[in-house]
Amino acid sequence: MTEASPGRLSEEQLVDWLRLIRSENVGPRTFRQLINRFGGAGAALDALPSLAARSLRGRVIRIATREEALREIEAARALGVRFATTGDPDYPPLLREIADAPPLIAMRGVSWTAQRDGVAIVGSRNASAAGLAFAERLARSLALENYVIVSGLARGIDAVAHRATLETGTIAVLAGGHARPYPAEHARLVEEIAERGLIVSEMPIEWEPRGRDFPRRNRIISGLSRATIVVEAARRSGSLITARFANEQGREVFAVPGSPLDPRAEGVNDLIRQGATLCARPEDVISVLAENAGTPPRKNLFDDDSLEGQDALIDELDLFAGLDGPAFEERAAPKQFLPPSPPADCVADLDARSRGDESPQRDAHEVILSLLGPAPIAIDDLIRVAGLTAREVQGVLVELDLEGRLQRHGANSVSLTFNYKL
């Protein structure tokens, strides 16, 4: 076995760390407690069976085997993935600061990308054209200020933020393992990110993401970032969970205001009412981060009931239930990860995948209608975001005109009519 370089694990130590973190009921907090108590992962693994037997009144927990850990290491090497622990020089310093920092992360790409200050840009998968255009502008502007853009590789706002900053470096956080990036249609985007940026996951290499894994991913997105910006989000959106994690981690939270007539803006407008900083232009973020460098941001954005249902969602997710808490507290159904309800904006994606429909083809009319909202958008931006020809877009706009659904504005902009329900 190879010897460890300063701050890094030897191969034998890596095997022990993988076995421990992949064992049943062992999450970040429990892992840290076990390491501190027994002095190392190997000693913790030796003590785990008797400790679990005492705590669980004889119920046996599953401990990951050496063979499983070695297979994961080989699979990681085949993909160009390396592991970093919290003591590793390559481990992201901002992520190391959060209470539930993953003890071990798998990284692919340019490791130093994570040494820069990150800003997370998240939002709706079913984003409007105006939201997508603003997210792109925001990402490019922040990248010019040397911030690395962090997001979750999802459709919509996430993908636009990543693509806008491929040249300057972006960080994508996976809900599953590196061998199972989700959604599958972003496989090429993953390769492009890996060339100049970084892809991060705490999950096993072959892990297929499930609805309950997205909130775990979200706390890493915010943990990698000095600030989280929510561009569009409906109520009970998974993006609001990212904002809540950011707030709890002592990071800045920004929200891009939207039309009160657009349900995709209800969540972000609620965030602003709660005290999140309004973001109407990139300078709003840049100036706040410059002024507050080294000082704690405003806290407790979620104290009242104006985000109705969001507290219940967070409680329901019980992020580390079955992973942490009192050491190996007895659970009714022993599983490595307990199944909380998925965030609302993950459900449609997961349902589509279960039908074998990774990237459903929609006609031009449906695409344009989904991108329009009460907020005006320049037709040129609409054409670019839709990925359709100018002829196709103009044809749909004429149809919407005839149906009485379209409102035309100055500067060659359009929106849906106020009396049209999204």
TACOR-V447639 format. One line per field, one symbol per residue. ss: DSSP state (a for helix, b for strand, c for the rest). Layout:
# TACOR-V447639
ss->???
This chain:
# TACOR-V447639
ss->ccccccccccaaaaaaaaaaaccccccaaaaaaaaaaaccaaaaaaaaaaaaaaaccccccccccaaaaaaaaaaaaaaccbbbbcccccccaaaacccccccbbbbbbcaaaaaccbbbbbccccccaaaaaaaaaaaaaaaacccbbbbcccccaaaaaaaacccccbbbbccccaaacccaaaaaaaaaaaaacbbbbcccccccccccaaaaaaaaaaacbbbbbbcccccccaaaaaaaaaaacccbbbbcccccccaaaaaaaaaaaaccbbcccaaaaaaaaaaccccccccccccccccccaaaaaaaaccccccccccccccccccccccccccaaaaaaaaaaacccccccccaaaaaaaacccccbbaaaaaaaacccaaaaaaaaaaaaaaccbbbbcccbbbbcccccc
